[in-house]
Amino acid sequence: MKNVLRRAAILLLAASCLLVAAACQKPSAPDINVSNNDGAAATVTTTTAATTVPTETPTTTVTTVPTTTTVPTTATPTTKPTTAPTSKPTAKPTAGTADAAFPDTLFIGDSRTYGFVCYNIDVPGATFFCAESLNVYTVLKNAVDVPGVGKVTLEQLLKQKQFKQVYIMFGLNEIGSDYNTTVGKYKQVIDLVEKTQNNAKFIIQSALHVTKATSDKNLNSGRVFNNTRINALNALLVKLADEQTVFYVDINAKFDDANGGLDTKYAAGDGMHVKVGTYAVWRDYLYANRIL
């Protein structure tokens, strides 16, 4: 009986050892079986690839837009010329002219001619019978303050002094009048000069143009101060010249721009009169084209 129990214990011990050995041979990681082309089994170990995440955020380029806009400033043009006379002559005749550039010369005219007096332009030997708003209709009636003479009418002045040449320029204040009547008034002035002056030359200056901008503006608004009407008047005035005692000088040939208007470099702010510096140019142009 004892032998039977001993054998049973030995068998039980051997079985326990076998179970322990089998447990120790179990693989630690599973295998995946795939089939080769020849049908044989192959063992492939799978590897999990690590995903790399960028550690820096991409830089975004930002375009900066200016918050302020620079707008060019435009200077406001002066609309009125300075009319205050100066204490000394603002311009003298150009080099080469005689000391008496206009000996025994009389200038007759309106505000444009009056600029020679107002701005005290040096015109040696000249006398000025001119005033603002004076025109060919009033020139034989109104008394004018003549520098160095006093307040006289044109007829009184012509009887007091003898002149070798007489310049006349009107046209702006008469531009809305009948042209034939205006030309008739010019003839009356010419007749008075011929009666009172001994062999004096009479020079008609063309009516000065206005600037193109001023002319266009006046044409559009129906105003008469435009170059179309000025040209029509000049076309009649030039016919008065006989080239013996009566002459015609086109000053627009000097002062016009390419558009046939008063050049802005010569024009005052109103577009109808001329700047102070223009008078010296005017004087020298007349001297260069003098009749005597």
C-alpha positions in Angstrom: 0.0 0.0 0.0 2.8 2.3 0.8 4.5 1.7 -2.5 1.3 2.6 -4.3 1.1 6.0 -2.5 4.8 6.7 -3.1 4.3 6.1 -6.9 1.3 8.4 -7.0 3.2 11.2 -5.3 6.1 10.9 -7.7 3.7 11.0 -10.8 2.0 14.1 -9.4 5.3 15.8 -8.8 6.4 15.1 -12.4 3.2 16.4 -13.9 3.6 19.7 -12.0 7.1 20.1 -13.3 6.0 19.7 -16.9 3.3 22.4 -16.5 5.8 24.8 -15.1 8.2 24.2 -18.0 5.5 24.8 -20.6 4.5 28.1 -19.0 8.1 29.4 -19.2 8.3 28.8 -23.0 5.3 31.2 -23.9 6.4 34.0 -26.4 6.5 37.6 -25.1 5.2 39.2 -28.3 2.6 38.0 -30.8 3.7 37.1 -34.4 1.7 37.7 -37.5 1.7 34.9 -40.1 1.6 35.8 -43.8 1.8 33.5 -46.8 4.8 33.6 -49.2 4.5 33.0 -52.9 5.5 29.4 -52.4 2.8 28.9 -49.7 5.3 28.7 -46.8 4.6 30.6 -43.7 6.7 33.6 -42.9 6.9 35.6 -39.6 6.9 39.4 -40.0 7.4 41.6 -37.0 5.4 44.9 -37.2 7.1 48.1 -36.1 5.1 51.2 -35.2 6.6 54.4 -36.7 6.7 57.4 -34.5 5.0 60.5 -35.9 7.1 63.7 -35.6 5.1 66.8 -34.9 6.8 70.2 -35.8 7.7 72.1 -32.7 7.6 75.5 -34.4 4.7 77.3 -35.9 5.3 78.5 -39.5 5.9 82.3 -39.7 3.2 84.2 -41.6 4.3 87.2 -43.6 2.1 90.2 -43.0 1.9 93.2 -45.4 1.7 96.5 -43.6 -0.6 99.0 -45.2 0.0 102.7 -44.4 -2.7 104.2 -42.3 -2.2 107.7 -43.6 -2.4 109.0 -47.1 -0.4 112.1 -48.1 -2.4 114.5 -50.2 -0.5 117.2 -52.1 -1.4 120.7 -51.2 -2.3 123.2 -53.9 -1.4 126.8 -53.3 -4.3 129.2 -53.7 -3.5 131.6 -56.5 -3.6 135.3 -55.8 -6.7 136.7 -57.4 -5.8 140.4 -57.2 -2.6 142.1 -58.3 -0.8 144.4 -56.0 -1.5 148.0 -57.1 0.3 150.0 -54.5 2.9 152.2 -56.1 6.5 151.9 -55.1 8.8 154.7 -54.0 11.4 154.0 -56.6 11.3 152.8 -60.2 10.9 149.0 -60.2 12.6 148.6 -63.6 14.9 150.5 -65.8 15.3 150.3 -69.5 17.5 147.4 -70.7 21.1 148.0 -71.4 21.8 149.8 -74.7 18.7 152.0 -74.6 19.1 155.8 -74.7 18.8 157.9 -71.5 15.5 159.2 -72.9 14.1 155.9 -74.3 10.9 157.6 -75.3 11.7 161.3 -75.9 8.6 163.5 -76.1 6.3 160.4 -76.1 2.7 160.3 -74.9 0.9 157.2 -73.7 -2.9 157.1 -73.7 -4.8 154.3 -72.1 -6.9 152.6 -69.4 -5.9 150.6 -66.3 -3.5 148.5 -68.2 -1.4 151.5 -69.3 -1.9 153.1 -65.9 0.3 150.3 -64.5 3.3 152.2 -65.8 2.4 155.0 -63.4 1.0 152.9 -60.6 4.1 150.7 -60.4 6.4 153.6 -61.1 8.1 152.0 -64.1 11.0 154.0 -65.5 10.1 155.1 -69.0 12.5 158.1 -69.6 10.9 160.9 -71.6 7.3 159.6 -71.5 4.1 161.3 -70.4 1.1 159.3 -69.3 -2.6 160.3 -69.9 -4.3 157.2 -68.4 -6.6 156.1 -65.6 -8.6 153.1 -64.4 -11.8 152.7 -66.3 -10.9 155.3 -68.9 -12.0 154.3 -72.4 -12.1 155.6 -75.9 -15.6 157.0 -75.3 -14.5 159.1 -72.3 -10.9 159.9 -73.2 -11.9 163.1 -74.9 -14.2 164.2 -72.0 -12.6 163.2 -68.8 -9.8 165.2 -67.0 -7.0 163.0 -65.8 -4.2 163.6 -63.3 -1.0 163.6 -65.4 2.2 163.2 -63.4 4.3 166.4 -63.7 1.4 168.3 -65.3 -1.7 168.2 -63.1 -5.3 167.3 -63.8 -6.1 168.2 -67.5 -8.2 166.9 -70.4 -6.5 165.3 -73.3 -7.1 168.4 -75.5 -5.6 170.7 -72.9 -2.5 168.5 -72.6 -2.0 168.3 -76.3 -2.2 172.1 -76.5 0.4 172.5 -73.7 3.0 170.1 -74.9 4.4 168.9 -78.2 5.0 165.1 -78.7 6.9 163.2 -81.3 4.9 160.1 -80.9 1.6 159.2 -79.2 0.8 155.6 -78.2 -2.8 154.6 -77.5 -4.2 151.3 -76.2 -7.8 150.7 -75.2 -10.1 147.8 -75.9 -11.0 146.1 -72.7 -13.7 148.5 -71.4 -15.1 148.8 -74.9 -15.3 145.2 -75.8 -19.0 145.0 -75.3 -19.7 148.1 -77.5 -20.4 148.3 -81.2 -17.1 147.9 -83.0 -17.7 150.4 -85.7 -18.6 153.1 -83.1 -15.5 152.2 -81.1 -13.3 152.5 -84.2 -14.9 155.9 -84.9 -13.8 157.1 -81.5 -10.3 156.1 -82.2 -10.4 158.2 -85.3 -11.5 161.2 -83.3 -8.4 160.9 -81.0 -6.2 160.6 -84.1 -7.8 163.7 -85.6 -7.2 165.7 -82.3 -3.5 164.6 -82.3 -3.0 165.6 -86.0 -4.6 169.0 -85.3 -2.5 169.9 -82.2 0.8 168.1 -82.9 3.3 168.9 -85.5 4.1 165.7 -87.5 3.7 163.4 -84.5 3.6 159.7 -85.1 0.4 158.0 -83.9 0.9 154.3 -82.8 -2.1 152.1 -82.1 -1.3 149.2 -79.8 -3.4 146.1 -80.2 -5.9 145.4 -77.5 -4.2 143.1 -75.1 -5.5 139.5 -74.9 -6.8 137.9 -71.7 -5.5 134.5 -70.6 -7.0 131.5 -72.4 -8.6 130.2 -69.1 -10.2 133.6 -68.5 -11.4 133.8 -72.2 -12.9 130.3 -72.1 -14.6 130.9 -68.8 -16.1 134.1 -70.1 -17.2 132.5 -73.3 -19.0 129.7 -71.4 -20.7 132.2 -69.1 -21.7 134.6 -71.9 -19.4 137.4 -70.8 -17.8 139.7 -73.4 -14.2 139.7 -72.0 -12.9 137.0 -74.3 -10.3 136.8 -77.0 -12.7 136.2 -79.8 -14.2 139.6 -79.4 -10.7 141.2 -78.8 -9.4 139.7 -82.0 -12.4 141.1 -83.9 -11.7 144.6 -82.6 -8.0 144.3 -83.4 -8.8 143.3 -87.0 -10.6 146.6 -87.4 -8.0 148.7 -85.6 -5.1 147.5 -87.8 -7.0 149.0 -90.8 -6.6 152.5 -89.3 -2.8 152.4 -89.9 -1.6 154.1 -93.0 2.0 153.4 -92.2 2.8 157.1 -92.7 1.5 158.9 -89.7 -0.6 156.2 -88.1 1.0 152.9 -87.2 -0.1 149.6 -85.6 2.0 147.6 -83.1 0.8 144.1 -82.2 1.9 143.6 -78.6 0.1 140.3 -78.4 2.9 138.9 -80.5 5.1 139.3 -77.5 2.7 138.3 -74.7 0.7 135.5 -76.2 1.2 131.8 -75.3 0.8 128.9 -77.8 -3.0 129.0 -77.4 -3.3 132.7 -78.5 -4.0 134.0 -75.0 -2.1 136.2 -72.6 0.7 134.0 -71.2 0.2 133.2 -67.5 3.8 134.2 -66.8 2.9 137.8 -67.7 -0.7 137.8 -66.4 -1.9 139.1 -63.1 -4.3 137.1 -60.9 -7.4 138.3 -62.7 -6.2 137.0 -66.1 -6.9 140.3 -67.7 -4.1 142.6 -66.4 -0.4 142.1 -66.3 2.1 141.6 -63.4 4.5 144.4 -62.2 7.5 142.7 -63.9 5.6 142.5 -67.2 5.7 146.3 -67.7 9.5 146.4 -68.1 9.1 143.7 -70.9 6.3 145.7 -72.4 8.4 148.9 -72.4 11.4 147.2 -73.9 9.3 145.6 -76.6 7.9 148.9 -77.7 11.4 150.4 -77.7 12.7 147.6 -79.8 9.8 148.2 -82.3 9.8 152.0 -82.0 8.8 154.1 -85.0 11.3 156.9 -84.5 
